[in-house]
Amino acid sequence: MNKKSKHILLVAATKFEIERITQKFTHSETPNHFRDSRYPNTLFETLITGVGIHPTIYQLTKRVMSPCEPVDLIINLGIAGAFDMNRALGETVQVVKQQFVDWGVADSKGFLSVFDLQFQNPNQPPFSEATITNPLTIEMKNLSQVSSITSNTSHGSIESIQIAKTQAHADIESMEGAAVAFVAKQESIDYIEMRTISNHVEPRDRSKWNIPLALDNLCTSFFQLLEHYKQI
Ligand SMILES: O=C(O)c1cccc(C(=O)CC[C@H]2O[C@@H](n3cnc4c(=O)[nH]cnc43)[C@H](O)[C@@H]2O)c1
């Protein structure tokens, strides 16, 4: 990072997804403002939005529109489900393409998105071909770049999973990622979405999830990301 002081906003849906990280910061200025002696010119702020698209858009828009503390970079952190059963639980990824999938109309033949229905121009910013693409890509060891869908409903039945897979051919899903990208890109704020796989998208069975592993690895990858930034 350069000498100018940076304000980094860490956005997570739930407290549990981010607290391993905040516990590692060396100083806490307020319950949601942190500094770390390893990153002297950086103020870290956390924003816990709540789960899903609506609370994320409301909370993040409210925060970034506040003129008193401009944000230089948003980092969206969390866990996610992977569509490919061969993707290892605990793998951390950077999401570079995001799509909203439950935004449209269901009829007897299937699903028509707002783009299909021409309610929304698929190439009007922040969209390009109905996708929100992040130009800020991180070239870091052990961090692959993936595509994601964002849905208010986590897919957990055979039928809904099949539909979700064929709709977007994405690598992973979360319930907030596209919402963060939607706000950040329209406000011209740099953003990074980093997620660690806690489960596969399969018929719902919480016993197969590995949340502790995902959170440990998310924390490790986050500090590797900060080190990476220090070098550029
Ligand atoms: O109990 C469940 O079935 C369940 C389903 C989705 C998420 C949760 C959470 O407790 C985690 C909150 C957070 O995690 C993201 N997440 C994780 N895995 C998935 C997934 O397979 N599909 C969608 N979202 C997922 C999500 O962003 C939540 O905010 C519990």
The ligand as an SDF file (V2000), in Angstrom:
LIG
                    3D

 30 33  0  0  0  0  0  0  0  0999 V2000
  -28.6160  -23.4520    7.1480 O   0  0  0  0  0  0  0  0  0  0  0  0
  -28.4590  -23.3130    5.9350 C   0  0  0  0  0  0  0  0  0  0  0  0
  -28.9080  -24.1170    5.1110 O   0  0  0  0  0  0  0  0  0  0  0  0
  -27.6740  -22.1480    5.4330 C   0  0  0  0  0  0  0  0  0  0  0  0
  -27.6880  -21.8480    4.0770 C   0  0  0  0  0  0  0  0  0  0  0  0
  -26.9200  -20.7730    3.6000 C   0  0  0  0  0  0  0  0  0  0  0  0
  -26.1180  -20.0500    4.4800 C   0  0  0  0  0  0  0  0  0  0  0  0
  -26.1410  -20.3610    5.8270 C   0  0  0  0  0  0  0  0  0  0  0  0
  -25.2850  -19.6480    6.8140 C   0  0  0  0  0  0  0  0  0  0  0  0
  -25.3970  -19.8210    7.9860 O   0  0  0  0  0  0  0  0  0  0  0  0
  -24.1690  -18.8070    6.3950 C   0  0  0  0  0  0  0  0  0  0  0  0
  -24.3930  -17.3440    6.1690 C   0  0  0  0  0  0  0  0  0  0  0  0
  -23.6810  -16.8740    4.8780 C   0  0  0  0  0  0  0  0  0  0  0  0
  -23.0240  -17.9070    4.1910 O   0  0  0  0  0  0  0  0  0  0  0  0
  -23.1050  -17.7500    2.7860 C   0  0  0  0  0  0  0  0  0  0  0  0
  -23.3100  -19.1040    2.2500 N   0  0  0  0  0  0  0  0  0  0  0  0
  -22.6130  -20.1830    2.6700 C   0  0  0  0  0  0  0  0  0  0  0  0
  -22.9410  -21.2590    1.9580 N   0  0  0  0  0  0  0  0  0  0  0  0
  -23.8840  -20.8690    1.0780 C   0  0  0  0  0  0  0  0  0  0  0  0
  -24.6000  -21.5730    0.0770 C   0  0  0  0  0  0  0  0  0  0  0  0
  -24.4330  -22.7800   -0.1710 O   0  0  0  0  0  0  0  0  0  0  0  0
  -25.4990  -20.8510   -0.6290 N   0  0  0  0  0  0  0  0  0  0  0  0
  -25.6790  -19.5380   -0.4210 C   0  0  0  0  0  0  0  0  0  0  0  0
  -25.0190  -18.8400    0.5210 N   0  0  0  0  0  0  0  0  0  0  0  0
  -24.1150  -19.5030    1.2690 C   0  0  0  0  0  0  0  0  0  0  0  0
  -24.2200  -16.7380    2.5520 C   0  0  0  0  0  0  0  0  0  0  0  0
  -23.6850  -15.6560    1.8690 O   0  0  0  0  0  0  0  0  0  0  0  0
  -24.7190  -16.3580    3.9470 C   0  0  0  0  0  0  0  0  0  0  0  0
  -24.7780  -14.9990    4.1820 O   0  0  0  0  0  0  0  0  0  0  0  0
  -26.9200  -21.3890    6.3080 C   0  0  0  0  0  0  0  0  0  0  0  0
  1  2  2  0
  2  3  1  0
  2  4  1  0
  4  5  1  0
  4 30  2  0
  5  6  2  0
  6  7  1  0
  7  8  2  0
  8  9  1  0
  8 30  1  0
  9 10  2  0
  9 11  1  0
 11 12  1  0
 12 13  1  0
 13 14  1  0
 13 28  1  0
 14 15  1  0
 15 16  1  0
 15 26  1  0
 16 17  1  0
 16 25  1  0
 17 18  2  0
 18 19  1  0
 19 20  1  0
 19 25  2  0
 20 21  2  0
 20 22  1  0
 22 23  1  0
 23 24  2  0
 24 25  1  0
 26 27  1  0
 26 28  1  0
 28 29  1  0
M  END
$$$$
